[in-house]
Amino acid sequence: MEINNLLRMDGNIVFSIINERLRLECGSVSELVSRYELDEAELIEKMDEYGFHYDPLSNQFR
């Protein structure tokens, strides 16, 4: 699956995939967007629309 298509998917699927990548591969949202060439503002905005907010202490969206 192309992670670039991620922001077009269902919110719960996006939530799950993003948190999995944060947990297993990336130490921060900045590292995640850099690694997968995503737009950080777009990701944050989309996650906000789904009702999820990034918690830097746990390095995940909640």
Summary of the structure (lengths in Angstrom):
residues: 62
radius of gyration: 10.2
end to end distance: 23.3
largest distance: 28.3
contacts: 158
relative contact order: 0.20
helix: 60%
strand: 6%
